[in-house]
Amino acid sequence: MKKEEKKTTEEEVTEEVKEPTVEELSAQIEALRKEAAEKDDKYLRMAAEYDNFRRRSREEKDAIYETAVADTVAALLPIIDNLERAALYEDGEKVKEGLVMTAKAAISVFEKMGVEDFGKCGETFDPNMHNAVMHVDDENFGESEIVEVLQKGYKKGKRIIRFAMVKSAN
């Protein structure tokens, strides 16, 4: 009796699993190929878009830099013109007058660009902004006071362009 029950179970399993036909398998393969081709195309398009984005970004960055340089040079050209005019004079007083005008023009250009100078006598020495190249012990001055400015410092916002060279006291 057990043999008969076993046969019935094997027959049921065989009947439940239906083998797909060649046509069905071919259709599934073709559908998978089509899906893979669509995904490949989508991937290639996305890669091309990313390459174009990187190229455009690089070109924009280069253009911004070139524009900034051109604008800076254009702002500095009047200063060079004034220096060239001053060099033509032989009268010392006229040369001095031309140099004063040129210095004022340079300060004006810096102000337009948002560049500030710092490092004045009487300020407190700050190692983040000042470079102390000399030191003096003098009771007439306060602790870490700047007593002489050898070279002004310049900054744009919080960025230091050049540290001020100073002589500090105590």
Stockholm file with secondary structure:
# STOCKHOLM 1.0

chainA/1-170         MKKEEKKTTEEEVTEEVKEPTVEELSAQIEALRKEAAEKDDKYLRMAAEYDNFRRRSREEKDAIYETAVADTVAALLPIIDNLERAALYEDGEKVKEGLVMTAKAAISVFEKMGVEDFGKCGETFDPNMHNAVMHVDDENFGESEIVEVLQKGYKKGKRIIRFAMVKSAN
#=GR chainA/1-170 SS CHHHHHHHHHHHHHHHSCCCCHHHHHHHHHHHHHHHHHHHHHHHHHHHHHHHHHHHHHHHHHHHHHHHHHHHHHHHHHHHHHHHHHHHCCSHHHHHHHHHHHHHHHHHHHHHHTEEEECCTTSBCCTTTEEEEEEECCTTSCTTBEEEEEECEEEETTEEEECEEEEEEC
#=GC SS_cons         CHHHHHHHHHHHHHHHSCCCCHHHHHHHHHHHHHHHHHHHHHHHHHHHHHHHHHHHHHHHHHHHHHHHHHHHHHHHHHHHHHHHHHHHCCSHHHHHHHHHHHHHHHHHHHHHHTEEEECCTTSBCCTTTEEEEEEECCTTSCTTBEEEEEECEEEETTEEEECEEEEEEC
//
